[in-house]
């Protein structure tokens, strides 16, 4: 009787320690896999960078728009992952007064040639 109890106790201890070891190794394996994935991610993201080109363009004839143009693309080491993305941002607008005066004179002359009943004083400001 006592041997039977000791035997069951020994079997339960061995089985319990085996299950405990199995759970420990499973958890240890999962932790190692998570750590390995984290290291791979850190290595990958450390190699990513954004390549940029920037310049300023002048656009328009009458109203000059100064536009900041930025082109960007995502790179992994020396390999492009995306196409160039272009972004425009208006910096400043300038109006050329001499050009505006010349256009007003030309419009007044053309209206005069058409013989239309339009008040040219509104256009010239006189």
Order of alpha helices (4+ residues) and beta strands (2+ residues): alpha-beta-beta-beta-beta-alpha-alpha
